[in-house]
Amino acid sequence: MGENLNKKCSVEQKEEIGRYVKANAKISTGECILLEQPSLILASDNEKRCNNCFNLAQSYCNICKITNLCRNCRSHNQYDCEKLASMKNLDCDLLKKFGECYGIVKCLLLQENPETRPYFERMLVAECYLEQRRGTDIWKHYNANVVKPLMKCGILKYLSHGSQVNEDLIQRLCALIDVNGFEIRAPDGGSMKGVYIQATLLSHDCTPNTEIAIDDKYCMKIYVNREIQADEAVTNCYTNVLLGTDERRKILKSTKYFHCTCKRCEDPTEFESYLSSLLCTACEKGTVVKNFQENKWQCQSCQHLEDTQHIEKIVGEFQEEILQAPNDIYQLEMSLQKLSKTLHPNHYLIVDIKQNIASILRMIINNPSHCPGRNVYERKIELCEDILKVLNLILPGTISRMKAITLYELVSTQAEYHRMRYKENELNKTHLKQLLIETEQMLREAVRMLLYEPKDTPEGNLLQTMLQELKYLQTDIKMLD
Ligand SMILES: C[S@@+](CC[C@H](N)C(=O)[O-])C[C@H]1O[C@@H](n2cnc3c(N)ncnc32)[C@H](O)[C@@H]1O
């Protein structure tokens, strides 16, 4: 097993967080921390995916009869296939009926195969909160859908460690995958789970100091998004950075079993982004932020206290409204207007709607048959600027994929918009040149933030597009001399 963690890092242990990765020397922006292939790739719950190409597949391997394999693929992992095919009295129908079992079968085969056993053993020592899960709904779910069918299907008698496989071990494996699995992109854009035994050691921070990229062969690259000092923890964000504190904490508690106390979570203003804040109903000027220690929502300006339950209720209702909202620009603009009467302009639900509108506007702009008017460009520029402002506040001083993509969306729209205004004689040559030079500088910044992405990823491809656009822009600017 290749130890490919950057030599400037080591794995340490702390009472509060368990094992984590620490920097032992200064690490520069862009430096790679880890390149790792997954030990396991699993379909997400209730999905069946080909075990070779990972596209959705209902058909099975002709040899072992229980592994999903699409009609275009001929084989999957040779060891797994031969071992499963040798199990003559296996109740394949039961295993097929309870599709979630297959992930655990793969884990057990990882243990069975002498070549991969060390991966299994390392996976087994990861944190998984078995005792907290015992007797809970998730425990009952796995008991019915994984433990019972696995014990009954007859697989255990064919495994050299089969006599040690019991309810606790199977529940442990399910929990290990839940707590330590990474969400990875399937070829069709859907999601799957990947187990990366070294990458999982990074502790969480809501303002992480690394970016994670996964290429089309599922190789994970973790690189540093700002300079890290010696003795700092090397961190990853286990949840969506664009959620508010309560939502991030809720997700971390329910999926990873800890209460996050990072700097961002402890700051009621979330680094002055006000990502979870509301407008004050009393003075109508101030911003209502949550005091997390006292679990109170209070206006920073007039000190008015808002009812916590009421706030949770309206935010919940807005959340539901967004989930149900059709992907229609008119409806989304209406929801935005409605939410803006109650929520801070940077509230994460507002940012979410703005992202949805911006992506519809992108499709309109990119489709020449739509002949978008200037107002479409102006609205998209405005939205991208708003989203970027929030990203810059919550991820200060870092190179970030999200920032790069938003900046690129902004500059590509701006460049078109300036050209349009020039054609309509609203700008003269000198003015257009000046604006394109500013756009070029912003595009360079977006390029700088994507430089460390591996080639075979959507972002790596986007970098190539951006470099092309940079060339066009530079040619345009020269022609304006
Ligand atoms: C993916 S694992 C990380 C490796 C783990 N520490 C271990 O020893 O196996 C996630 C678990 O690490 C701990 N952890 C990670 N980041 C943390 C943080 N910021 N605060 C508290 N616990 C954290 C939690 O127990 C969490 O469930």
The ligand as a MOL file (V3000), in Angstrom:
LIG
                    3D

  0  0  0     0  0            999 V3000
M  V30 BEGIN CTAB
M  V30 COUNTS 27 29 0 0 0
M  V30 BEGIN ATOM
M  V30 1 C -13.8980 11.0480 8.3670 0
M  V30 2 S -13.5340 10.7570 10.0280 0 CHG=1
M  V30 3 C -11.9640 11.4840 10.2700 0
M  V30 4 C -10.9860 10.5050 10.8850 0
M  V30 5 C -11.2820 10.1790 12.3260 0
M  V30 6 N -10.8330 11.2430 13.1910 0
M  V30 7 C -10.6170 8.8720 12.7330 0
M  V30 8 O -9.8390 8.8540 13.7020 0
M  V30 9 O -10.9200 7.8430 12.1050 0 CHG=-1
M  V30 10 C -14.6710 11.8490 10.7300 0
M  V30 11 C -14.6750 11.8780 12.2220 0
M  V30 12 O -13.5660 12.6010 12.7460 0
M  V30 13 C -13.9500 13.4420 13.8350 0
M  V30 14 N -13.7920 14.8600 13.4470 0
M  V30 15 C -13.3190 15.3110 12.2680 0
M  V30 16 N -13.2750 16.6650 12.2580 0
M  V30 17 C -13.7500 17.0800 13.4340 0
M  V30 18 C -13.9730 18.3610 14.0250 0
M  V30 19 N -13.7040 19.4780 13.3710 0
M  V30 20 N -14.4610 18.4030 15.2770 0
M  V30 21 C -14.7550 17.2650 15.9520 0
M  V30 22 N -14.5870 16.0250 15.4610 0
M  V30 23 C -14.0850 15.9300 14.2110 0
M  V30 24 C -15.4010 13.1030 14.0920 0
M  V30 25 O -15.4160 12.0850 15.0530 0
M  V30 26 C -15.8790 12.5880 12.7630 0
M  V30 27 O -16.9710 11.7130 12.8520 0
M  V30 END ATOM
M  V30 BEGIN BOND
M  V30 1 1 1 2
M  V30 2 1 2 3
M  V30 3 1 2 10
M  V30 4 1 3 4
M  V30 5 1 4 5
M  V30 6 1 5 6
M  V30 7 1 5 7
M  V30 8 2 7 8
M  V30 9 1 7 9
M  V30 10 1 10 11
M  V30 11 1 11 12
M  V30 12 1 11 26
M  V30 13 1 12 13
M  V30 14 1 13 14
M  V30 15 1 13 24
M  V30 16 1 14 15
M  V30 17 1 14 23
M  V30 18 2 15 16
M  V30 19 1 16 17
M  V30 20 1 17 18
M  V30 21 2 17 23
M  V30 22 1 18 19
M  V30 23 2 18 20
M  V30 24 1 20 21
M  V30 25 2 21 22
M  V30 26 1 22 23
M  V30 27 1 24 25
M  V30 28 1 24 26
M  V30 29 1 26 27
M  V30 END BOND
M  V30 END CTAB
M  END
